[in-house]
């Protein structure tokens, strides 16, 4: 299947073509520019929701019940689980496709765990490309689940329209969240496993930290859920819809999306320039020798490389 067939298949909503396109993103395929050119004009309609939080808080369970709720409302849904990549096997660690078996036979649900095996830009660049593929394939809602609360995961979640931070009692989440700076990117907070001791305390801590922080145009609500039995999910679903309405009515959605794609362009350009600089240095023994002999300083060497790569 060549890239043009893949693009046509994605636009025709063919599961095999969608899976192939995401594999191309994972592997950093040479045909990615052609794939992006083919789907980009067909994107922008899907609502995107990011789910982030420490392992064990129940993100996959929440994703599963959100899919169930969306399907009951007649929405086509895709779930993209961004996995850490093993440096030894290249394998993905999450098992979302196993945990979401109730949706396995539904043709209007697409679930994919994605590892960034070959993409030089890692998750922060691979995830938006994969989301665009799902958007172009006509999914109304794309849920992006990350595995943790590190900077890379926060960057991915922040690139979605609505970012949900999931917490749970007994994990010290509130303190870790403050350290990670995740308060700034969250649009909604969920204290899951609310039937356990300590859930009310976590909810209270989050509200206190939000109260101490800077005033924001959107005041992030804090919900308590027990996703395993569906408790609180209707309220969460309603809040997602309200946030979407606010994004559209305030003009924030268009601005945020523009900022996200501009950031992505900058990152892609920097990545390509870095690769070009590395190749130029690898093939120029003279510059390396001058640096080694202290005959050329790093700033002068950088200027020389810039002149070669961007004349004029």
C-alpha angles and dihedrals in degrees: 000000000000122000094264091054089048092052092047090048093050091051089047089053094241110165093213093054092045091052091047092051093052090048088055089055092048092051097043090239117202089234093062093106090055091046091051092048090052098052106029097085089053096057136090102072100090123090110227126207124188121208116196135163142115120303112274099031093108104257094148091049090051090047090052095052091043089055089050091050093047093049090050086057091051097253125145108231137197126189119202113190110196107213132194112250120235110234088214106042105015087230129145120241106205120089101203094136088058095044093050098054093133088073097042096104096042109106090201092061122072120186123185135169109210129198121190097230101154107009107114093207092056123210097333091065102027096052097058090049092052092047090053090054090054090045091052089049089065103255111156094206128030117191115198114198120191126197101232148350102269121128093266092052091047090051091053094047092046090056090067125085094245122027118202119193113203120206134175135197120264098028102089088240098152093058093044090047092055091049092050093050091234092140088079096057101040120103095177132020124209124193100200127194086040091167089073127089114269098029093114090051092053090049091050093048092052092050090049092051091049090050091053093049130084118290113262131197088239116045106214111230121218118224133191116217140170096200095182090071097026097252112158096003095114089054091049092049090051091051091051089054092048092050090051091051091049092049091053098041094047095047089239094121095061093044094048093048092049091049091049095052092044089052089050092051091051091050093048092049091048091049093051093045090050090053091049092049091049091051092048092051092046091055098044113077090172097065092044091050092050091050091048092050092045089241091123126036123220094252092053091046091051091050090051092051092048090052090052096046098038108027115193 
